[in-house]
Amino acid sequence: MSNTLSAGASRSDTGVETKVARDKKLDQWICWWSLPIFYHLFGFIFVYLGRLMPPPAPGLTQAQIVEFIQQNSSKMQLAWVLLSLSLGFASLSSGLIIVQMKRMTVSPVLAYAYMAALSVAALPGCLFCGLMFALAAFRPGRSHT
Amino acid sequence: MEGTLHATAANAPRAERSMNITDQRICLWLVPGFGALLVLAFCMFPGFFPPLSPTLTADEVADFYRNNFAQIRASMLIFNLCEVTFIPFYMVIVVQMQRMATPSRAFAYSYLSAAASGATLFALADLAWLIAAFRPERDPELLLLLNDLAWMAFITPVGFIIAQNFCLALAIYMDARTKPVFPRWVGHFNIVIALLMAPGAFALMNQTGALAWDGFWSFWVRSGAFGSYIAVMFFVVRAAINQQDREQGATA
């Protein structure tokens, strides 16, 4: 597993020539910066634009839900456009966490489980929610009887 | 992934080394095979030439499903069976990214994660089209809803391919090998394709114009960019596997 850590250095053993190594952690720092940037954006999307935090009450009547969607439809649409464009960047933080988990003195099974769980969870846990609200906001005049 | 690691080491047994090349080639050649079936399914779907307009009324959408349900089912069945075969191809790219002299494998793992998430999305669109065509006699308002869901799930979630291409491009730029795994232009190419596909997300807020799901940017440019991406990357990845084969032969 140590080859994960110092990939550049270990490659020279296999006879592959490399140029002088630049910043040894640059890729991990890029992945790390995806966390504050994209989670701030997600907050902006869900709290300000999507109006889902705090969540609308589950006890709203049908007419109130229709009103909620119709009043917020343009902001909601912008919210889900931004989510569609940016959600993939959530993967960068899992890439970083896998690299760090593989440094640990445990079998990689937990790292792989983490990656699989996170890759799958992005869809029902985030994108599907956005897609459903986008569907509602796409035709605010849709028949609701 | 660990297998790749060990196999690239110079002391790996010869059989293990050639197996490592052979399995990548098998995954690579799934692309033209299943790609041809996907192109066939794309051409068979009656709603793509021209793409169904978002401005159709519920009754017009219902007529579309009622008149074409057999063709819709057949094309979506092929998509259903074949779409996931892009995953082995993406995983060859992950294996090649691990050969790069990048500081760590963070981008390779990020790419893997984004590819796994992204591949599921087409299945959602496919399912919605199949459900709509399953009972075309359903209430037209519900068919309209399923049709909207299918088109939105098909066109708009471009974020995963954008993240994939972004990770691959950065890894290519950081690859410190004197003979890089992928040439630098492949990095630029990945960024350009990501930018060309990005306007697809705006189909969520446009019912007419070039950004609507049947528009120039959201449909034609996006589909064309993805098709040419797979075609170009097929040859680029093939060259990278051949390079790996030569390098392993040289160190044997």
Chai-1 contact restraints between the chains, C-beta under 6 A:
chainA,res_idxA,chainB,res_idxB,connection_type,confidence,min_distance_angstrom,max_distance_angstrom,comment,restraint_id
A,T4,B,R105,contact,1.0,0.0,6.0,A-B,restraint_1
A,G8,B,A101,contact,1.0,0.0,6.0,A-B,restraint_2
A,R11,B,A101,contact,1.0,0.0,6.0,A-B,restraint_3
A,T14,B,T8,contact,1.0,0.0,6.0,A-B,restraint_4
A,T14,B,A10,contact,1.0,0.0,6.0,A-B,restraint_5
A,G15,B,T251,contact,1.0,0.0,6.0,A-B,restraint_6
A,V16,B,R177,contact,1.0,0.0,6.0,A-B,restraint_7
A,E17,B,T178,contact,1.0,0.0,6.0,A-B,restraint_8
A,T18,B,A101,contact,1.0,0.0,6.0,A-B,restraint_9
A,T18,B,A176,contact,1.0,0.0,6.0,A-B,restraint_10
A,T18,B,R177,contact,1.0,0.0,6.0,A-B,restraint_11
A,K19,B,A176,contact,1.0,0.0,6.0,A-B,restraint_12
A,K19,B,T178,contact,1.0,0.0,6.0,A-B,restraint_13
A,A21,B,A176,contact,1.0,0.0,6.0,A-B,restraint_14
A,K24,B,P103,contact,1.0,0.0,6.0,A-B,restraint_15
A,L26,B,P103,contact,1.0,0.0,6.0,A-B,restraint_16
A,D27,B,T102,contact,1.0,0.0,6.0,A-B,restraint_17
A,D27,B,P103,contact,1.0,0.0,6.0,A-B,restraint_18
A,D27,B,S104,contact,1.0,0.0,6.0,A-B,restraint_19
A,D27,B,A106,contact,1.0,0.0,6.0,A-B,restraint_20
A,D27,B,F107,contact,1.0,0.0,6.0,A-B,restraint_21
A,Q28,B,S104,contact,1.0,0.0,6.0,A-B,restraint_22
A,Q28,B,A106,contact,1.0,0.0,6.0,A-B,restraint_23
A,C31,B,A106,contact,1.0,0.0,6.0,A-B,restraint_24
A,Q77,B,L204,contact,1.0,0.0,6.0,A-B,restraint_25
A,Q77,B,M205,contact,1.0,0.0,6.0,A-B,restraint_26
A,W80,B,L204,contact,1.0,0.0,6.0,A-B,restraint_27
A,V81,B,A201,contact,1.0,0.0,6.0,A-B,restraint_28
A,V81,B,F202,contact,1.0,0.0,6.0,A-B,restraint_29
A,V81,B,L204,contact,1.0,0.0,6.0,A-B,restraint_30
A,V81,B,M205,contact,1.0,0.0,6.0,A-B,restraint_31
A,S84,B,T156,contact,1.0,0.0,6.0,A-B,restraint_32
A,S84,B,P157,contact,1.0,0.0,6.0,A-B,restraint_33
A,S84,B,G159,contact,1.0,0.0,6.0,A-B,restraint_34
A,S84,B,A201,contact,1.0,0.0,6.0,A-B,restraint_35
A,L85,B,G159,contact,1.0,0.0,6.0,A-B,restraint_36
A,L85,B,A201,contact,1.0,0.0,6.0,A-B,restraint_37
A,S86,B,G159,contact,1.0,0.0,6.0,A-B,restraint_38
A,L87,B,G159,contact,1.0,0.0,6.0,A-B,restraint_39
A,G88,B,A114,contact,1.0,0.0,6.0,A-B,restraint_40
A,G88,B,G159,contact,1.0,0.0,6.0,A-B,restraint_41
A,G88,B,F160,contact,1.0,0.0,6.0,A-B,restraint_42
A,G88,B,I162,contact,1.0,0.0,6.0,A-B,restraint_43
A,G88,B,A163,contact,1.0,0.0,6.0,A-B,restraint_44
A,F89,B,A163,contact,1.0,0.0,6.0,A-B,restraint_45
A,S91,B,S110,contact,1.0,0.0,6.0,A-B,restraint_46
A,S91,B,S113,contact,1.0,0.0,6.0,A-B,restraint_47
A,S91,B,A114,contact,1.0,0.0,6.0,A-B,restraint_48
A,S91,B,A163,contact,1.0,0.0,6.0,A-B,restraint_49
A,L92,B,S110,contact,1.0,0.0,6.0,A-B,restraint_50
A,S94,B,S113,contact,1.0,0.0,6.0,A-B,restraint_51
A,G95,B,A106,contact,1.0,0.0,6.0,A-B,restraint_52
A,G95,B,Y109,contact,1.0,0.0,6.0,A-B,restraint_53
A,G95,B,S110,contact,1.0,0.0,6.0,A-B,restraint_54
A,L96,B,A106,contact,1.0,0.0,6.0,A-B,restraint_55
A,I98,B,Y109,contact,1.0,0.0,6.0,A-B,restraint_56
A,V99,B,S104,contact,1.0,0.0,6.0,A-B,restraint_57
A,V99,B,R105,contact,1.0,0.0,6.0,A-B,restraint_58
A,V99,B,A106,contact,1.0,0.0,6.0,A-B,restraint_59
A,M115,B,S113,contact,1.0,0.0,6.0,A-B,restraint_60
A,S119,B,S113,contact,1.0,0.0,6.0,A-B,restraint_61
A,S119,B,A116,contact,1.0,0.0,6.0,A-B,restraint_62
A,S119,B,S117,contact,1.0,0.0,6.0,A-B,restraint_63
A,A122,B,S117,contact,1.0,0.0,6.0,A-B,restraint_64
A,L123,B,T120,contact,1.0,0.0,6.0,A-B,restraint_65
A,L127,B,P157,contact,1.0,0.0,6.0,A-B,restraint_66
A,A134,B,L204,contact,1.0,0.0,6.0,A-B,restraint_67
A,L135,B,D148,contact,1.0,0.0,6.0,A-B,restraint_68
A,L135,B,L149,contact,1.0,0.0,6.0,A-B,restraint_69
A,F138,B,D148,contact,1.0,0.0,6.0,A-B,restraint_70
A,S143,B,E141,contact,1.0,0.0,6.0,A-B,restraint_71
